[in-house]
């Protein structure tokens, strides 16, 4: 039985890809057959005429996963906007059926899978052709719990608590937060870390400093984040 976890965040560019890469790398360091999957990606770049999904490329390189980065995402868009808008511009509507089909293929290859979202929790995938699809629909369809990546900088309490409440209202179970770019010597960030836990009721699973190469988390705790799917 494959197990998985979904990585979302309090917004765009908070650090989902960085944390996802460290999660996969840590699982592999512990000796587990762990893969990675991204349902939709926008802002890909072209190299020698081929569209390269940069997030997937980064995770594969960091975690030591083998394969073509394009095989780790269902939808890859060059236009650097929200997936629903990129799909309209590039005339390639995002379908939940394809995401589920691709995810099933991933489940046949790996014992554990880290799935990375796009943007924040309310990221829209399709709003135009009768299939209203936003990120929580994808998470529920894949039957996954979530980890929330949050900043520890000014304003992070508000964004973290609002994100956790929205996730709860969607009927999705959140395992807790991972704080990115955390500075343990900053008195405000130390307080933010404490108050995010206090006000959300969710655990800070671990924190990550800028440019960390490893995730500080015990093996049993890391394994407990993954849900049978």
N, C-alpha and C positions, 0 to 999 in steps of 0.2 A: 504494500500500500504506500503510495507516494504521499509525502507531506509537504505543505507549502505555507508561505507567509506572504502577505501583500505589503509593500512599502509605499505609503503615501506621505504627504507633507502638509505643512501649514500654508504652502504657496509655491510658486515657481522659483527655481534657483535657490532653494533652501538646503539642498544636499541629498536628494533621493538617490541619485546615481552613485555618488561617493559612498554613501552608507550601504547601498545595495552591494556594491563591489566588495566592501569590507565584510559584509555578512557572508557572501559566497566564499570569499577567500578564507574566512575563519572556519567555515564548515569544512572546506577542503583541507585546511591545515589539521583539523581534527580527524581527518580520514574519511569523510562522508562524500558520497556521490551527489554533489549539489549542483544544480543548474540555475539558469536565469532566463526570465521571459519578460518582454515588455509588449503589452497589447498594442499600443500606438505611440508613435514618436514623430514629432515635427521638428524642423530645423536641421535635418540631415544635410550633409555636404557631399559634393561631387568630387570624385577622384578618378581620373582616367575614364570619365564617362559613366562611372558607376556611382549610384547613390549610397552613401555610407551612413548608417545610423550611429552617430558619435557616442551616444550613451551606451549602446550595446558594445561597441568597440572598446570603450574604456573599461567596462566591467569585465569583459573577456580578458583583456590584457592584465588588469590588476589581479584578477582571481586565478589566472592561469587556465582558463577554459579554452578548449580547442573548437574551431569552427569558424564559419563565415558569419560576421556580425549580423548580416541581413537575415539569417535564419533564426534569429532570436527575437524577432518582432513580427507581429501580424501586419501592421500598417506603418509604412515609412514615408514621410512627407518632407519635401525640401523646404516648403514655405514655413517660416519660423513664427507661426501663430498657433492659437488653440487648435487641437486636432479636428474639432468639428468644422472650423473655418478652413483649415488647410485641406481637408477632404473635399470641401465644396470647390475651392479654387482649383484643385487638381483633379476634380471629377472622379473621385474614388471614395464613395461613401463607406463609412465604417459599419460593419455588420457584426453583431454579437455572435452569430453562428460561426463565422470564420475564426474569431478569437477563441471560442470554445474548442473548435476543431484543432487549432494549432496548439492550444494548451494540452489537449489530450495526447498529441504527439510528443510533447515535452515530457509528460508524465511517464511515457513508455521508456524514456532514456535516463531519467534521473530518479533517485530515491527522495530527494529534497529539491524544492524549487523556490527561489526568491523571485517574486513578481513585482516589477516596478511600475507604478502609475505614471501619470503625466500631470503636470501642474499641481493644483491642490485638490482637495476631496470633491469639490463641485465641478471639476473639469468636464465640460461637455464633449462627447464624442460624435453624436449625431442628433441634429435638431430639425432636419428639413424634410425627410421623406417618409414620415409616418412612424419611424422607429426612434422614439425619443430615447436616447442612450447617454447617460452620464456615468461618471466613474463608479458611484456606488452600485449601479446596476451590474457592472462588470465584476466587481468584487463579490457580490452575492451570487452571480451566475457561476463563478469559479469556486464558490464555497470556501472563501478564505477569511481568516482574521487579519487584522492590520497592525502594523507598527507605524507610528506617526513620527516623522523626522521634523524637528522644530529647531529654530534658532534659539540662542540664549541671550540675544542682544535686546536692546530697548524695544518694547512693544511685543515681545514674544509671549508674555503671559496672556494677553488678549487673544492673539492668533491661535495659540495652543489650546486654550480653553474652548473657544468657539469651534475649532475644528473637532475637538473631542466630543462636544455636545452634538454637533451635526451628525457625526458618525454614529453615536449612540441612538439618535432619533431615526436613523436609517435602518436600525436593527442589525448593525454590524458590530462585532466584538473587537475592541481595541486592546492589544496586549500591553501597550504602554508607549512611552516616548523614547527616542534617542535624540539627545541634544547635539547639534553640530556646531563646529567652530567655538567650542566652549573654552572659556578662559577662567581657570579656577582661581586666579589671582585677582579677578575683578569682583569687587564686592556686590555690584549690581547683578552680575550674571549668576553669582552664587545664590543671591536672594531669588532671582527669577527661577532658578532650578527648583528651589524649595517651594515657591508659590505655585508653580505649574502643577506640582504634585498635590499640594494642598487643595487647590481650587478645582482641579479636574477629577481628582480621585484616582488618577492613573499613575503607575509607577514610572519613574525615570529609569529605564532599563540599563542605560549606560550613557556616557558622553564621549564625544569625539573632538579632539583638538584639531586645529588647522593642519592639514597635510599629514595626519596620522597614517601610519602604514599597517596598523593592526587594531582590532576591536577588543576592548577590555571587557570580556564577558566569559564566565565559566561555561564549560561544555554542557553541563546539565541544564543550565539556565537558557543557553542558546537553543538547545534541542526542544525545550518546553515551549518555545515561540511558534514552532511549526505544528500545523493542524493536519490530521489525516484528511485526504480529499479523494 
